[in-house]
Amino acid sequence: MTRALRAMPTLFRVATAQLSAYRAEVLIWILTATMPLVMMALWDAVADGGPVGGLGQGDLARYFTVTLVARQLMSAWLSWELNPLIRTGGLSAHLLRPMSPFWYWLVQHVSHVPLRAVVLVPLIAALIAWRPEMGLTLDPARTSVFVLSCALGFLLNFVAHIFFGALAFWTGQSQGLFMGWFGLWSLFGGYLIPARLMPPWMAALNEALPFRAMLSIPVEIGASLMAPEAWLGALASQVAWLVAFAGVAAWTWRRGLRRYEAFGA
């Protein structure tokens, strides 16, 4: 840990340099995560005749605006990198470094946040101009809890990517499995439909799944759809899922390294 902390400034400089070199590619990745804009337009049309499940057009606009922000803040793509590294043997160079490669990958993800924020500002301004009644405010307490919840959600998504990336030690290519997971995340995580608009059976199932902790909880907090007295329980749920996923991901990674044969290295 001490070695990792000392290396952080250098890791951030390297990650920032890489971000500058591939800024066009990064911008394209950012724009591919704008599905909330599509869903906002669809749900806005649905609510044109009146509130849906207690949510009017302004509420839905606020929900999907916050979803857009949370999606950008919590984006992770590590499994897409791990698959070719494991398959081609490129992982060997990362394993020879004097510290865990996950520190570098974590810094790499965090270093993208400023650019994503810059891209988000004009989009959010345009959405507020379109739907000023959404009432999107920056209450200090709610904003602080929202940022904390996004941090937990990001870490949860990050360790989920470690798990699915590590499956490539056995399969050679695990992106098909991850895309199935992503489909479930989109449906149950609130990416396509707010949790309170889900049918009862789906809402009950959602409470037992991790997807709400990965997106819906921070969105509900930021969109003022969760009462302050429920914040602590929601954050505790995120922490519990994070601990569970981190344990599974660590076990899978360690077991996978025993199978690693550095094909093509």
N, C-alpha and C positions, 0 to 999 in steps of 0.2 A: 504494500500500500504506500509506504514512504517513497519507494522508487517511482511508483506511478505518479504520485503527487509532484515529485521533482520534474518528471518528464512532461507534465501537462502543458506548460508554455510552448515547448517544442512541438508537441502533438497538435496543438491548436494552430501553430504557424504552418505546419505541414498540411493540415486539413484545409486551412484557409487558402493556401497556395493551390491546392488541388481544386478547390471550389472555383477559384478565379480562372483556372485553366479550362475547366469544363462547365463554365457558367451557362452556356447555351443549352447543354444537355440537362443541367439541373433545372433550368427554367421550364423546359419541356416536361420534366417529371412533376414540377409544381402544378402545371396546367392540367396534367392528367388527373389530379385529385380535386377537380371542381364539380364532381357529381352533385354535391349539395345545391349548386345553382340550378341544375336540371330538376332536382326533386322539389326545390322551392317553387319553380314555375308550375310544376304539376299540381302540388298541393294548394298553391294559390288559386288555381282554376277550380279545384274541388271545393274550396271554401268560399268561392265567389257568391254562392247563394246563402251563405250563413256559416256560423262556426261549426267545426267538425270535432266532435269529442271535446267540446269546450274551448277549442283553439280557433281563433279567428285568423284572418289574413295577416294581421300584424304579428300575432303570436307565432305563426308558422314562419313568417319572414325572419323573426328574431331567432327562432330555433335553428333554422338552416344557415343563417349567417354565423351563429356561434359554432355550428357543426363544421362549417368551412374553416373557421379559425382553428378549432380543435384538431381537425384532420391534418392541417398543415403543421401544427405544433407537435403532434404525436406520430408523424409519419416515420416508418421504419422500413428498411429494404435489405436488411442484412442477409436474409435467406437467398436473395438473388445473387449476392456476392459469394456466399459460402458454397453454393452448388458448383459453379465452375472451378473454384479454388480446390475443392475436394476431388472433383472429377479429373482435373488436369495435373494435380500435384502442386499447384501454386501455393497451397496452404503451407508447404514445408518452410518457405522463407519466413512466413509469419510466426511459425512455431519456434524458429531459431532465435527470435528476438529475446532480449533479457526480461521481458515482461509480457503479460497476457495480451494477445492480439485484440481482445475485446475492449481494452482501454482505448486503443486507436479507433476501433470501429465506433465506439460510443462517442468519442470526441468528434469524429467525422459527421455523425448524425447531428450532434448539437450545433456544429459550426454552420449548418445550413439554415438554422432558425432565423438569423438576421435577414438573409436574402428573402426567405419566405415572408417575413413580416413586411418587407418593402413592397413585395408584390401584392400582399393582402390589403394594404392601406387604400389604394384607389378602388379596389373591388368593394370594400366595405363602405366607402364613401358613396359609391354609386348605388349600392343597395339601400342605404339610409335615405338617399335622395328619392329613390323609387318608392320606398315604404317608410316614410318618417314616423308613421304610427307604430312601428315596431317597438319604439321606446327603448332602444339599446343604450344603457347607461353604464358608467364605470364606477359603480359603488365600490369603495375601497375594500370592505370586508369580503363582499362577494367576488370581486376580482382576484383578491389574494387566494381565496379558497379555490377558485377556478384554476388559477395557475398551478397551485399545489396538486390539484386533481389531475391536471394535464400532465404534470411531471410523472405522477404515478402511472397514469395511462400510457405514457410514452415508454416507461421502463417495462411495463407489462407487455406492450407490443414488441419491444426489443427482445425480451427473453423468449417470447413466442417465436420470433424469427430465428433465434439461436436453436430452439428445439427443432423447427422444421428444416433449417439448414443442416443440422447435424444428422437428420435422417438420411441425407445423401451418402453418409458413410456406408449405409446398407443398400441403398437403392441406386446410387449414382446420380439420380435426378429426382428431387423431391418437390419440385415446383407445382406439379399436378396436385399433390396433397395440400400444399399451401393454398392453392387457388380454391380448392373445396372449402378450406377453413375461411378464406376471405369472403366467400359467398355467404357462409353462415354469419360471419362478423357483420357483413353489410346489412343482413336482414335483422338479426337480433341486437346488433349494437346501436341501432337508432340511426344508421347512416341513410337508410331509405325511407324509414317510417318512424315517427316519434313513438317512444315506448307506450305513452298513454293512449295511443290510437290502435294499439295491437288488440286483437280479440282476446277474451279472457284466458283461453287455453294457452295462447302464445305468450301472453304476459306472465302467466304462472311458470311456464317453461323457462322463460327468460331470466327469472329470478334465480334459477338453479344453474345458469350458464355463466361463463366468464365474460361474455361479450359486452354486457352492459358496463362492466368495470373498465373496459378498454376504450369506450367512447361515450356512451350514453350518459354516464354519471357526470363527467365534467361538462357536457353540453347542457344537461338539465340544470346544473348549478349556474353556469354562465348565462343561460337563457331565462333565469328566474322562474323555472318550472319546478324547483325543489325548495321546500321550506328550509330556513336556516337550521331549525332543530333536527333536520334529517341529514345535515352535512356530515357530522361526525360518524354516523353509522355507515354512510356511503363511502367515506374515506377509509374506514376500517375494512370495508368489503374489498376495496381496491388493494389495500396492503395484504390482506389474507390471500387474495388471488396471486399477487406478485410473489409472495413467499412460496406458494405452492408451485407456480410456474418456474420460478428460479431453481427450485430443487429438482424438478423434472428435467429442465434444460441442462443443468449441470451434470446430472447423472447420464443423460443421453450423450452429451459431449465427451465425457470421460470414457464411456464405453465405446463411443465411435472412434476415438483416437487410438484405441487398441487394435482396431480393424484397419486403420489408415495405412495404405501401402504406397502412397505418393505416385499414383499412376501418371506417367508422362513427365515426371520431374527429372 
